[in-house]
Protein backbone atom coordinates (compact mmCIF):
# COMPACT_ATOMS: atom_id res chain seq x y z
CA UNK A 1 0.00 0.00 0.00
CA UNK A 2 3.03 2.26 -0.06
CA UNK A 3 4.09 2.25 -3.73
CA UNK A 4 1.58 4.64 -5.31
CA UNK A 5 3.08 7.66 -7.04
CA UNK A 6 1.54 10.59 -8.88
CA UNK A 7 2.91 9.48 -12.23
CA UNK A 8 0.68 6.40 -12.02
CA UNK A 9 -2.51 8.48 -11.79
CA UNK A 10 -4.50 10.00 -14.70
CA UNK A 11 -3.16 13.26 -16.06
CA UNK A 12 -5.35 16.28 -16.76
CA UNK A 13 -4.86 16.03 -20.52
CA UNK A 14 -6.82 12.78 -20.61
CA UNK A 15 -3.82 10.49 -21.01
CA UNK A 16 -3.87 7.34 -18.94
CA UNK A 17 -0.72 7.40 -16.85
CA UNK A 18 -1.18 3.81 -15.79
CA UNK A 19 -0.52 2.66 -19.34
CA UNK A 20 0.87 4.78 -22.15
CA UNK A 21 -0.65 3.68 -25.45
CA UNK A 22 2.12 5.16 -27.54
CA UNK A 23 4.66 3.13 -25.59
CA UNK A 24 2.72 -0.12 -25.69
CA UNK A 25 5.23 -2.98 -25.75
CA UNK A 26 5.68 -5.25 -28.72
CA UNK A 27 5.26 -8.88 -27.72
CA UNK A 28 6.08 -12.03 -29.61
CA UNK A 29 3.57 -14.83 -29.12
CA UNK A 30 4.42 -18.47 -29.64
CA UNK A 31 1.09 -20.19 -30.20
CA UNK A 32 2.68 -23.62 -30.44
CA UNK A 33 6.14 -25.11 -30.19
CA UNK A 34 6.61 -24.29 -33.89
CA UNK A 35 4.64 -21.15 -34.76
CA UNK A 36 5.70 -17.61 -33.86
CA UNK A 37 3.80 -14.41 -34.67
CA UNK A 38 4.06 -10.75 -33.68
CA UNK A 39 1.36 -8.64 -32.02
CA UNK A 40 1.20 -5.35 -30.15
CA UNK A 41 -0.25 -4.71 -26.71
CA UNK A 42 -2.23 -1.68 -27.91
CA UNK A 43 -5.60 -3.15 -26.91
CA UNK A 44 -4.52 -3.29 -23.28
CA UNK A 45 -3.52 0.36 -23.25
CA UNK A 46 -6.79 1.33 -24.85
CA UNK A 47 -8.78 -0.71 -22.35
CA UNK A 48 -7.01 0.70 -19.30
CA UNK A 49 -7.40 4.21 -20.68
CA UNK A 50 -11.09 3.45 -21.16
CA UNK A 51 -11.33 2.45 -17.50
CA UNK A 52 -9.95 5.79 -16.40
CA UNK A 53 -11.60 8.10 -18.92
CA UNK A 54 -15.12 6.66 -18.74
CA UNK A 55 -15.21 6.07 -15.00
CA UNK A 56 -16.03 9.64 -14.03
CA UNK A 57 -19.07 9.67 -16.29
CA UNK A 58 -20.68 6.63 -14.70
CA UNK A 59 -23.63 7.45 -12.50
CA UNK A 60 -24.50 5.54 -9.36
CA UNK A 61 -20.94 4.81 -8.23
CA UNK A 62 -17.99 6.65 -6.77
CA UNK A 63 -16.51 8.47 -9.81
CA UNK A 64 -13.02 8.34 -8.32
CA UNK A 65 -12.42 4.59 -8.22
CA UNK A 66 -9.66 3.52 -10.59
CA UNK A 67 -10.61 1.30 -12.36
CA UNK A 68 -14.38 1.91 -12.06
CA UNK A 69 -15.93 -0.86 -10.00
CA UNK A 70 -18.18 -2.12 -12.78
CA UNK A 71 -15.12 -2.63 -15.00
CA UNK A 72 -12.51 -3.74 -12.50
CA UNK A 73 -12.91 -7.46 -13.27
CA UNK A 74 -11.37 -6.83 -16.71
CA UNK A 75 -8.30 -5.03 -15.38
CA UNK A 76 -6.01 -8.02 -15.93
CA UNK A 77 -3.05 -6.45 -17.70
CA UNK A 78 -1.18 -6.81 -20.96
CA UNK A 79 -0.42 -10.52 -20.72
CA UNK A 80 -4.09 -11.44 -20.44
CA UNK A 81 -5.10 -9.35 -23.45
CA UNK A 82 -2.07 -10.35 -25.50
CA UNK A 83 -3.14 -14.00 -25.19
CA UNK A 84 -0.14 -15.17 -23.18
CA UNK A 85 -1.87 -18.26 -21.80
CA UNK A 86 -3.40 -21.26 -23.55
CA UNK A 87 -7.09 -22.03 -23.53
CA UNK A 88 -8.12 -24.80 -21.10
CA UNK A 89 -8.51 -27.34 -23.92
CA UNK A 90 -4.99 -26.71 -25.26
CA UNK A 91 -1.74 -28.12 -23.93
CA UNK A 92 0.87 -26.37 -26.09
CA UNK A 93 2.70 -23.60 -24.21
CA UNK A 94 2.12 -20.03 -25.35
CA UNK A 95 5.13 -17.74 -24.99
CA UNK A 96 5.07 -13.94 -25.07
CA UNK A 97 8.19 -11.79 -25.23
CA UNK A 98 8.37 -8.30 -23.72
CA UNK A 99 11.16 -5.79 -23.30
CA UNK A 100 14.11 -6.13 -25.68
CA UNK A 101 13.57 -9.21 -27.90
CA UNK A 102 17.24 -9.14 -28.95
CA UNK A 103 18.67 -8.90 -25.44
CA UNK A 104 21.03 -11.60 -24.17
CA UNK A 105 19.50 -11.15 -20.69
CA UNK A 106 16.50 -13.51 -20.78
CA UNK A 107 14.20 -13.58 -17.76
CA UNK A 108 11.39 -16.15 -17.63
CA UNK A 109 8.11 -15.58 -15.78
CA UNK A 110 6.56 -18.93 -14.85
CA UNK A 111 3.30 -19.76 -13.10
CA UNK A 112 -0.47 -19.39 -13.17
CA UNK A 113 -2.74 -16.33 -13.24
CA UNK A 114 -1.14 -15.16 -9.99
CA UNK A 115 2.15 -14.89 -11.87
CA UNK A 116 0.38 -13.11 -14.73
CA UNK A 117 -0.96 -10.44 -12.37
CA UNK A 118 2.64 -9.25 -11.91
CA UNK A 119 3.02 -8.78 -15.66
CA UNK A 120 2.39 -5.00 -15.71
CA UNK A 121 5.31 -4.04 -13.43
CA UNK A 122 7.57 -6.76 -14.86
CA UNK A 123 6.98 -5.45 -18.39
CA UNK A 124 8.00 -1.99 -17.23
CA UNK A 125 11.10 -3.40 -15.53
CA UNK A 126 12.00 -5.36 -18.68
CA UNK A 127 11.84 -2.15 -20.70
CA UNK A 128 13.86 -0.20 -18.13
CA UNK A 129 16.52 -2.86 -17.56
CA UNK A 130 16.88 -4.30 -21.03
CA UNK A 131 15.54 -7.78 -20.28
CA UNK A 132 14.08 -10.18 -22.78
CA UNK A 133 11.09 -11.19 -20.65
CA UNK A 134 9.49 -14.49 -21.73
CA UNK A 135 6.32 -15.89 -20.21
CA UNK A 136 5.09 -19.41 -19.48
CA UNK A 137 1.66 -19.08 -17.91
CA UNK A 138 -1.44 -21.21 -17.50
CA UNK A 139 -4.47 -20.12 -15.48
CA UNK A 140 -5.77 -22.56 -12.88
CA UNK A 141 -2.77 -24.87 -13.21
CA UNK A 142 -0.34 -25.40 -10.31
CA UNK A 143 3.28 -25.01 -11.31
CA UNK A 144 4.07 -27.49 -8.55
CA UNK A 145 4.80 -30.96 -9.99
CA UNK A 146 1.63 -32.72 -8.87
CA UNK A 147 -1.05 -34.75 -10.59
CA UNK A 148 -3.86 -32.22 -11.06
CA UNK A 149 -5.66 -32.25 -14.42
CA UNK A 150 -4.46 -34.01 -17.61
CA UNK A 151 -4.16 -30.87 -19.77
CA UNK A 152 -2.49 -28.93 -17.00
CA UNK A 153 -0.02 -31.71 -16.24
CA UNK A 154 0.90 -32.12 -19.92
CA UNK A 155 1.27 -28.36 -20.38
CA UNK A 156 3.55 -28.15 -17.36
CA UNK A 157 5.93 -30.76 -18.73
CA UNK A 158 6.01 -29.14 -22.18
CA UNK A 159 6.58 -25.73 -20.58
CA UNK A 160 9.55 -27.01 -18.59
CA UNK A 161 11.14 -28.29 -21.79
CA UNK A 162 10.54 -25.03 -23.62
CA UNK A 163 11.88 -22.96 -20.72
CA UNK A 164 15.06 -25.01 -20.98
CA UNK A 165 15.22 -24.31 -24.72
CA UNK A 166 14.87 -20.54 -24.13
CA UNK A 167 17.98 -20.59 -21.91
CA UNK A 168 16.93 -17.97 -19.35
CA UNK A 169 19.60 -16.49 -17.13
CA UNK A 170 17.05 -15.85 -14.38
CA UNK A 171 13.55 -17.05 -13.53
CA UNK A 172 10.64 -15.46 -11.64
CA UNK A 173 7.98 -17.84 -10.27
CA UNK A 174 4.61 -17.13 -8.70
CA UNK A 175 1.55 -19.29 -7.99
CA UNK A 176 -1.77 -19.25 -6.20
CA UNK A 177 -1.74 -21.09 -2.88
CA UNK A 178 -5.47 -20.75 -2.31
CA UNK A 179 -8.33 -23.23 -2.24
CA UNK A 180 -8.43 -23.99 -5.98
CA UNK A 181 -5.59 -26.53 -5.87
CA UNK A 182 -7.24 -29.53 -4.26
CA UNK A 183 -5.74 -32.88 -5.24
CA UNK A 184 -6.61 -36.58 -5.16
CA UNK A 185 -4.64 -39.46 -3.69
CA UNK A 186 -5.17 -42.98 -5.07
CA UNK A 187 -8.46 -41.84 -6.55
CA UNK A 188 -9.70 -40.31 -3.30
CA UNK A 189 -10.38 -36.55 -3.31
CA UNK A 190 -8.44 -34.62 -0.71
CA UNK A 191 -9.38 -31.41 1.03
CA UNK A 192 -7.28 -28.36 0.27
CA UNK A 193 -5.58 -28.71 3.65
CA UNK A 194 -5.03 -32.40 2.99
CA UNK A 195 -3.40 -31.49 -0.35
CA UNK A 196 -0.84 -29.16 1.21
CA UNK A 197 1.85 -31.77 1.91
CA UNK A 198 1.75 -33.02 -1.69
CA UNK A 199 1.78 -29.47 -3.06
CA UNK A 200 4.81 -28.61 -0.91
CA UNK A 201 6.68 -31.63 -2.20
CA UNK A 202 5.66 -30.86 -5.79
CA UNK A 203 6.71 -27.22 -5.50
CA UNK A 204 10.09 -28.27 -4.17
CA UNK A 205 10.54 -30.53 -7.22
CA UNK A 206 9.57 -27.69 -9.57
CA UNK A 207 11.89 -25.13 -8.00
CA UNK A 208 14.76 -27.62 -7.95
CA UNK A 209 14.20 -28.40 -11.62
CA UNK A 210 14.09 -24.73 -12.61
CA UNK A 211 16.92 -23.54 -10.36
CA UNK A 212 19.34 -26.13 -11.74
CA UNK A 213 18.92 -25.23 -15.42
CA UNK A 214 22.40 -24.90 -16.92
CA UNK A 215 21.58 -21.53 -18.51
CA UNK A 216 21.01 -19.76 -15.20
CA UNK A 217 23.61 -17.27 -14.05
CA UNK A 218 26.36 -18.68 -11.86
CA UNK A 219 26.51 -15.72 -9.50
CA UNK A 220 23.81 -13.66 -7.84
CA UNK A 221 20.09 -14.32 -7.73
CA UNK A 222 19.10 -17.13 -10.11
CA UNK A 223 15.44 -17.66 -9.23
CA UNK A 224 13.03 -15.31 -7.46
CA UNK A 225 9.71 -16.36 -5.93
CA UNK A 226 6.94 -13.79 -5.62
CA UNK A 227 4.76 -15.15 -2.82
CA UNK A 228 1.01 -15.25 -3.14
CA UNK A 229 -1.14 -12.58 -1.53
CA UNK A 230 -3.91 -13.16 1.01
CA UNK A 231 -7.26 -14.23 -0.45
CA UNK A 232 -10.03 -11.88 0.62
CA UNK A 233 -13.00 -13.60 2.32
CA UNK A 234 -15.37 -11.56 0.13
CA UNK A 235 -15.37 -9.71 -3.20
CA UNK A 236 -13.51 -6.45 -2.51
CA UNK A 237 -15.06 -4.51 -5.46
CA UNK A 238 -18.54 -5.40 -4.23
CA UNK A 239 -17.62 -4.37 -0.69
CA UNK A 240 -16.27 -1.03 -1.93
CA UNK A 241 -19.50 -0.45 -3.85
CA UNK A 242 -21.47 -1.13 -0.67
CA UNK A 243 -19.26 1.14 1.45
CA UNK A 244 -18.35 4.09 -0.82
CA UNK A 245 -17.73 6.40 2.13
CA UNK A 246 -15.86 3.89 4.30
CA UNK A 247 -13.41 1.74 2.29
CA UNK A 248 -11.69 0.72 5.53
CA UNK A 249 -14.77 -1.42 6.16
CA UNK A 250 -13.44 -3.64 3.36
CA UNK A 251 -10.34 -4.71 5.24
CA UNK A 252 -9.55 -8.30 6.15
CA UNK A 253 -7.06 -10.20 8.28
CA UNK A 254 -3.48 -10.57 7.10
CA UNK A 255 -3.59 -14.34 7.30
CA UNK A 256 -2.68 -17.02 4.74
CA UNK A 257 -5.24 -19.72 5.34
CA UNK A 258 -3.12 -22.80 4.65
CA UNK A 259 0.01 -21.84 6.53
CA UNK A 260 2.95 -20.00 4.99
CA UNK A 261 2.14 -21.55 1.60
CA UNK A 262 3.59 -24.38 -0.44
CA UNK A 263 5.34 -21.80 -2.60
CA UNK A 264 7.62 -20.43 0.13
CA UNK A 265 8.03 -23.82 1.81
CA UNK A 266 9.60 -25.15 -1.39
CA UNK A 267 11.81 -22.09 -1.74
CA UNK A 268 12.93 -22.39 1.87
CA UNK A 269 13.90 -26.04 1.47
CA UNK A 270 16.11 -25.15 -1.48
CA UNK A 271 17.60 -22.00 0.03
CA UNK A 272 15.96 -19.75 -2.59
CA UNK A 273 15.39 -16.91 -0.16
CA UNK A 274 14.55 -14.17 0.41
CA UNK A 275 11.27 -14.51 -1.43
CA UNK A 276 9.37 -11.38 -2.44
CA UNK A 277 6.37 -10.96 -0.13
CA UNK A 278 3.70 -8.59 -1.50
CA UNK A 279 2.07 -8.36 1.92
CA UNK A 280 4.76 -5.82 2.73
CA UNK A 281 2.93 -3.33 0.51
CA UNK A 282 -0.60 -4.76 0.35
CA UNK A 283 -1.15 -4.87 4.10
CA UNK A 284 -0.36 -3.32 7.44
CA UNK A 285 1.00 -5.63 10.17
CA UNK A 286 -2.36 -7.26 10.91
CA UNK A 287 -4.80 -6.01 8.25
CA UNK A 288 -5.10 -5.94 4.44
CA UNK A 289 -7.20 -3.55 2.38
CA UNK A 290 -9.28 -3.56 -0.80
CA UNK A 291 -8.14 -0.15 -2.05
CA UNK A 292 -5.32 2.33 -1.66
CA UNK A 293 -6.59 5.85 -1.97
CA UNK A 294 -8.77 5.77 -5.07
CA UNK A 295 -7.00 2.80 -6.64
CA UNK A 296 -8.72 -0.58 -6.33
CA UNK A 297 -6.27 -3.28 -5.23
CA UNK A 298 -8.26 -6.48 -5.81
CA UNK A 299 -10.24 -7.19 -8.99
CA UNK A 300 -11.81 -10.27 -7.36
CA UNK A 301 -11.16 -12.15 -4.14
CA UNK A 302 -7.67 -13.34 -5.06
CA UNK A 303 -6.29 -11.35 -8.01
CA UNK A 304 -4.74 -7.88 -7.97
CA UNK A 305 -5.71 -5.20 -10.48
CA UNK A 306 -3.21 -4.38 -13.19
CA UNK A 307 -3.68 -0.70 -12.36
CA UNK A 308 -2.49 -1.27 -8.81
CA UNK A 309 0.41 -3.60 -9.58
CA UNK A 310 1.80 -1.00 -12.03
CA UNK A 311 2.14 1.40 -9.11
CA UNK A 312 4.41 -1.18 -7.44
CA UNK A 313 7.01 -1.19 -10.24
CA UNK A 314 9.68 0.61 -8.22
CA UNK A 315 9.03 -1.51 -5.12
CA UNK A 316 9.18 -4.75 -7.09
CA UNK A 317 12.29 -3.59 -8.91
CA UNK A 318 14.01 -2.97 -5.59
CA UNK A 319 13.29 -6.58 -4.57
CA UNK A 320 14.54 -8.05 -7.85
CA UNK A 321 18.29 -7.67 -7.85
CA UNK A 322 18.88 -8.16 -11.58
Backbone torsions as a table, in degrees:
resi	resn	phi	psi	omega
1	UNK	NA	10.4	-172.5
2	UNK	-118.7	10.9	-174.2
3	UNK	-102.7	0.6	-173.7
4	UNK	-72.7	133.0	177.7
5	UNK	-129.3	161.1	-175.2
6	UNK	-64.4	-27.7	-178.9
7	UNK	-69.7	-12.6	179.7
8	UNK	-93.2	1.8	-179.0
9	UNK	-102.6	161.0	-178.9
10	UNK	-61.8	141.0	177.2
11	UNK	-91.9	161.9	-175.3
12	UNK	-66.8	-22.9	-177.2
13	UNK	-82.5	8.3	176.3
14	UNK	90.7	-4.0	179.3
15	UNK	-76.6	140.0	174.5
16	UNK	-81.3	114.7	-179.5
17	UNK	-77.9	-17.6	-179.8
18	UNK	-74.9	-20.0	175.4
19	UNK	-156.8	117.0	-176.5
20	UNK	-88.0	113.0	-176.4
21	UNK	-60.0	-40.1	-176.3
22	UNK	-65.4	-24.0	-178.5
23	UNK	-104.0	18.9	-178.2
24	UNK	-57.7	132.0	-173.4
25	UNK	-72.0	147.3	170.9
26	UNK	-84.2	135.1	-178.7
27	UNK	-129.3	139.1	177.6
28	UNK	-98.8	128.1	-177.2
29	UNK	-109.6	127.5	171.2
30	UNK	-101.1	110.0	-176.6
31	UNK	-85.5	-14.3	172.1
32	UNK	-152.3	-177.4	179.6
33	UNK	-70.1	-7.7	-176.1
34	UNK	-118.8	-32.4	-171.1
35	UNK	-96.6	136.5	176.5
36	UNK	-130.7	134.8	174.9
37	UNK	-140.3	162.7	-176.8
38	UNK	-108.6	137.8	172.1
39	UNK	-139.4	170.6	175.5
40	UNK	-117.7	151.6	-179.7
41	UNK	-86.2	25.9	-175.7
42	UNK	-59.6	-38.4	-174.5
43	UNK	-61.4	-33.2	179.2
44	UNK	-66.4	-45.7	179.1
45	UNK	-60.2	-41.3	-179.8
46	UNK	-64.7	-39.3	-177.9
47	UNK	-68.7	-44.2	179.6
48	UNK	-64.9	-40.7	175.9
49	UNK	-60.5	-38.6	178.5
50	UNK	-61.8	-41.4	176.9
51	UNK	-53.6	-48.0	-173.1
52	UNK	-74.3	-44.1	-172.0
53	UNK	-75.8	-30.3	-178.1
54	UNK	-92.8	-14.3	-174.2
55	UNK	-61.0	-41.7	-174.9
56	UNK	-67.5	-20.2	-177.5
57	UNK	-89.0	-4.8	-176.9
58	UNK	-81.2	125.8	177.9
59	UNK	-85.0	157.2	174.0
60	UNK	82.4	10.2	177.3
61	UNK	-150.0	161.6	178.0
62	UNK	-60.1	120.1	-176.4
63	UNK	-72.2	-7.7	-174.3
64	UNK	-96.7	-6.7	-179.9
65	UNK	-69.1	133.3	178.3
66	UNK	-125.2	115.8	-8.0
67	UNK	-69.6	163.5	173.8
68	UNK	-56.4	144.1	-171.2
69	UNK	-62.9	-29.7	-179.8
70	UNK	-80.6	-1.6	178.5
71	UNK	-122.9	-2.1	-171.8
72	UNK	-63.3	-29.1	-178.3
73	UNK	-61.9	-22.9	-179.2
74	UNK	-93.0	1.9	-176.5
75	UNK	-85.1	71.1	-172.3
76	UNK	-102.5	-13.7	177.3
77	UNK	97.8	173.0	-173.7
78	UNK	-58.8	-43.2	-172.7
79	UNK	-65.5	-32.0	176.4
80	UNK	-68.4	-44.7	-175.7
81	UNK	-81.2	-18.7	174.6
82	UNK	-84.9	0.4	176.7
83	UNK	72.7	40.3	-174.0
84	UNK	-87.7	23.0	177.0
85	UNK	-145.9	143.4	-179.0
86	UNK	-74.2	157.1	172.3
87	UNK	-69.4	156.0	-176.2
88	UNK	-54.1	-32.6	-176.5
89	UNK	-81.0	-9.0	-177.7
90	UNK	-101.0	150.5	179.6
91	UNK	-116.5	-15.5	-179.2
92	UNK	-69.2	132.2	176.4
93	UNK	-62.2	146.1	173.9
94	UNK	-113.5	124.9	-177.8
95	UNK	-116.5	127.7	171.6
96	UNK	-107.2	150.6	177.4
97	UNK	-122.8	128.8	177.7
98	UNK	-125.7	166.4	-179.3
99	UNK	82.6	-133.9	-179.3
100	UNK	-98.4	105.6	-177.2
101	UNK	-65.7	-15.5	-179.3
102	UNK	-101.8	3.5	-178.1
103	UNK	-68.6	148.7	173.7
104	UNK	-92.1	9.1	177.5
105	UNK	-108.5	85.5	-178.4
106	UNK	-89.2	128.3	175.8
107	UNK	-119.6	128.6	-179.4
108	UNK	-104.1	132.4	172.1
109	UNK	-103.0	123.1	-171.6
110	UNK	-129.8	133.2	175.7
111	UNK	153.5	-156.2	-178.0
112	UNK	-105.8	-155.0	-178.1
113	UNK	-66.2	-19.2	177.4
114	UNK	-78.8	-18.5	167.8
115	UNK	-79.6	-41.1	-178.9
116	UNK	-61.3	-31.0	-178.8
117	UNK	-64.3	-19.8	177.4
118	UNK	-90.4	5.1	178.5
119	UNK	-58.3	-46.7	-177.1
120	UNK	-54.9	-50.9	178.1
121	UNK	-70.9	-30.9	179.9
122	UNK	-69.5	-34.7	175.5
123	UNK	-63.0	-43.1	178.6
124	UNK	-64.1	-40.2	178.5
125	UNK	-66.3	-38.9	178.1
126	UNK	-60.5	-41.1	179.4
127	UNK	-68.6	-39.0	-178.7
128	UNK	-72.2	-36.6	-170.5
129	UNK	-104.8	0.6	176.5
130	UNK	74.0	30.0	175.3
131	UNK	-79.0	157.7	159.8
132	UNK	-102.6	98.8	-175.8
133	UNK	-90.7	117.7	179.3
134	UNK	-113.3	146.2	-173.7
135	UNK	-120.5	140.8	173.7
136	UNK	-134.6	96.9	-169.4
137	UNK	-130.4	143.0	171.8
138	UNK	-147.7	121.1	-178.9
139	UNK	-68.1	140.5	174.9
140	UNK	67.6	24.2	-177.0
141	UNK	-130.5	115.5	-179.8
142	UNK	-66.4	133.9	176.5
143	UNK	-75.4	-17.9	174.7
144	UNK	-61.2	139.6	-179.9
145	UNK	-76.4	87.6	178.2
146	UNK	-135.5	162.7	174.8
147	UNK	-86.1	110.7	-174.4
148	UNK	-119.7	-76.2	175.6
149	UNK	-135.3	145.0	-173.4
150	UNK	-53.8	-47.4	-178.4
151	UNK	-66.5	-38.9	177.4
152	UNK	-63.6	-47.4	-176.7
153	UNK	-64.4	-38.6	178.8
154	UNK	-69.4	-42.5	177.1
155	UNK	-57.9	-44.5	-176.8
156	UNK	-58.5	-43.5	-179.0
157	UNK	-67.4	-41.9	177.2
158	UNK	-64.3	-38.9	179.7
159	UNK	-64.6	-40.6	178.5
160	UNK	-59.9	-41.4	180.0
161	UNK	-67.0	-39.1	-179.0
162	UNK	-73.3	-34.8	174.4
163	UNK	-58.2	-44.4	178.1
164	UNK	-58.7	-41.5	-179.2
165	UNK	-66.5	-30.5	-178.8
166	UNK	-77.2	-12.7	175.1
167	UNK	52.5	57.8	178.2
168	UNK	-70.3	146.6	173.4
169	UNK	-83.1	-27.1	-180.0
170	UNK	-144.5	155.7	-176.6
171	UNK	-133.6	138.8	173.2
172	UNK	-116.3	129.3	-176.4
173	UNK	-123.2	140.3	172.5
174	UNK	-153.0	147.3	-176.6
175	UNK	-152.7	151.4	169.8
176	UNK	-67.7	142.9	173.0
177	UNK	-119.0	17.4	-172.5
178	UNK	-85.1	-163.2	-169.1
179	UNK	-67.5	-21.8	-170.2
180	UNK	-61.9	-26.4	-174.2
181	UNK	-95.4	74.6	173.6
182	UNK	-100.4	135.7	-172.1
183	UNK	-112.1	179.1	174.2
184	UNK	-125.0	152.0	177.6
185	UNK	-131.9	116.9	-177.6
186	UNK	53.4	41.4	177.2
187	UNK	82.2	-1.7	-178.7
188	UNK	-103.7	122.0	179.4
189	UNK	-62.0	138.4	176.6
190	UNK	-104.6	155.9	169.9
191	UNK	-73.0	168.3	176.8
192	UNK	-62.5	-40.7	178.6
193	UNK	-66.2	-37.7	178.0
194	UNK	-69.1	-18.7	179.0
195	UNK	-85.3	-12.6	-169.6
196	UNK	-60.5	-43.0	-178.0
197	UNK	-61.5	-41.3	179.6
198	UNK	-68.2	-41.1	178.8
199	UNK	-63.3	-39.0	178.8
200	UNK	-64.1	-43.2	178.7
201	UNK	-65.2	-42.4	179.6
202	UNK	-65.8	-37.2	178.6
203	UNK	-67.6	-38.0	176.6
204	UNK	-61.0	-42.3	178.0
205	UNK	-61.8	-44.7	-179.3
206	UNK	-61.9	-49.1	-177.7
207	UNK	-65.7	-34.5	176.2
208	UNK	-65.9	-42.8	-179.1
209	UNK	-63.5	-43.3	-178.9
210	UNK	-73.0	-40.1	-174.5
211	UNK	-74.8	-10.4	178.8
212	UNK	-106.2	11.6	175.9
213	UNK	-60.8	135.9	-176.0
214	UNK	-65.1	-19.2	-177.6
215	UNK	-79.9	-15.1	-176.1
216	UNK	-66.5	150.3	-178.8
217	UNK	-59.5	149.2	-178.1
218	UNK	-84.5	-21.9	-177.2
219	UNK	-127.2	147.3	179.5
220	UNK	84.7	-168.4	-176.1
221	UNK	-72.7	122.6	-178.6
222	UNK	-97.0	-40.0	-176.8
223	UNK	-138.6	131.1	178.5
224	UNK	-118.2	130.6	174.0
225	UNK	-99.4	127.4	168.0
226	UNK	-97.4	112.2	-177.4
227	UNK	-65.3	158.1	179.0
228	UNK	-77.0	151.9	176.9
229	UNK	-84.0	173.5	176.2
230	UNK	-73.6	137.5	173.4
231	UNK	-80.9	127.9	177.7
232	UNK	-71.0	143.4	179.3
233	UNK	-80.6	10.0	178.9
234	UNK	-154.6	-179.9	177.1
235	UNK	-90.2	106.0	-177.4
236	UNK	-54.8	-43.4	178.6
237	UNK	-59.4	-38.5	178.5
238	UNK	-66.4	-40.2	178.5
239	UNK	-63.1	-42.7	178.8
240	UNK	-63.3	-36.8	177.6
241	UNK	-65.6	-33.7	-179.1
242	UNK	-82.0	-15.9	-178.7
243	UNK	-132.3	60.9	-174.7
244	UNK	-62.8	-25.1	-178.2
245	UNK	-99.6	-1.2	-177.1
246	UNK	-145.5	68.1	-178.2
247	UNK	-62.4	-20.6	177.3
248	UNK	-64.5	-19.2	176.2
249	UNK	-67.1	-13.3	-178.6
250	UNK	-100.0	26.2	174.0
251	UNK	-83.7	164.6	179.0
252	UNK	-153.6	161.6	-172.3
253	UNK	-64.9	140.2	175.6
254	UNK	-80.5	83.0	-173.1
255	UNK	-149.0	119.0	174.1
256	UNK	-83.4	121.2	-166.2
257	UNK	-63.3	-36.3	-173.2
258	UNK	-107.0	43.3	179.8
259	UNK	83.4	-162.4	-177.7
260	UNK	-63.3	-23.2	179.1
261	UNK	111.0	139.2	-179.4
262	UNK	-64.9	-21.4	179.2
263	UNK	-65.2	-52.5	-176.4
264	UNK	-77.2	-25.2	175.5
265	UNK	-63.6	-43.9	177.4
266	UNK	-63.2	-42.6	179.9
267	UNK	-64.8	-37.2	179.5
268	UNK	-65.5	-43.0	-179.1
269	UNK	-60.8	-32.1	-177.4
270	UNK	-98.2	4.1	179.2
271	UNK	70.9	26.1	-177.9
272	UNK	-93.7	53.2	-178.1
273	UNK	-118.5	158.8	4.2
274	UNK	-79.6	142.8	171.1
275	UNK	-80.1	161.2	177.2
276	UNK	-90.7	119.5	-176.2
277	UNK	-108.6	107.8	-177.8
278	UNK	-67.2	-13.8	178.4
279	UNK	-63.5	-19.5	176.6
280	UNK	-60.2	-31.0	-179.5
281	UNK	-111.5	-21.4	-179.1
282	UNK	-82.1	-22.6	-169.9
283	UNK	-136.5	160.3	165.1
284	UNK	-88.7	179.8	-174.0
285	UNK	-52.8	-34.1	-176.3
286	UNK	-126.8	1.6	-169.4
287	UNK	-146.0	138.5	176.0
288	UNK	-112.4	159.9	-173.4
289	UNK	-129.2	160.1	-178.1
290	UNK	-90.3	-17.7	-178.2
291	UNK	-149.1	154.9	172.6
292	UNK	-123.7	111.4	-172.0
293	UNK	61.9	-124.1	178.4
294	UNK	-98.5	2.8	-177.6
295	UNK	-94.4	125.7	178.8
296	UNK	-76.2	130.3	-177.4
297	UNK	-86.6	-47.2	-175.3
298	UNK	-104.8	132.3	175.2
299	UNK	-91.0	-18.6	170.1
300	UNK	-150.7	-159.8	-174.7
301	UNK	-72.5	-21.2	-175.1
302	UNK	-141.3	18.9	173.7
303	UNK	-127.0	142.0	178.3
304	UNK	-88.0	150.2	176.8
305	UNK	-73.4	147.3	175.5
306	UNK	-63.0	-36.3	178.7
307	UNK	-58.1	-44.0	-178.3
308	UNK	-72.3	-43.9	-176.9
309	UNK	-63.9	-29.2	175.8
310	UNK	-61.0	-33.3	179.6
311	UNK	-70.3	-11.8	-179.2
312	UNK	-97.2	12.0	-175.9
313	UNK	-57.3	-48.5	-178.0
314	UNK	-65.0	-41.8	178.5
315	UNK	-61.2	-48.7	-178.5
316	UNK	-63.7	-40.0	178.3
317	UNK	-60.8	-34.8	179.2
318	UNK	-71.0	-21.5	179.0
319	UNK	-90.3	-19.3	177.8
320	UNK	-99.4	113.0	-170.5
321	UNK	-93.1	35.8	176.9
322	UNK	-145.6	NA	NA
